[in-house]
Amino acid sequence: MRTCHNCDAPISANFVRVFGDNDGTLEGCIHCLSSSELTGTDAGRDAPSLQY
C-alpha cells in the first residue's frame, strides 16, 4: 500500500488516481490536508473553472 509523502498515512492507489496529478504525485492526504486543499490550488493543481 502507498503512503502519503507528507504524513506517512496509508493511502490507496484509487485515492492517488483521484486526487493526485497526472504523474501520480500527491502533496498530502485526507489526514493532513483539508478538502479544499486536496481539490484546489493548494494541492498543486489548478482549480477547475466553473461554467454556468
ABEGO torsion letter per residue (X at the ends): XBBBAAAGBBBBAAAAAAABBAAGBBABBAAABBAAAAABAAAGBBBBBBBX
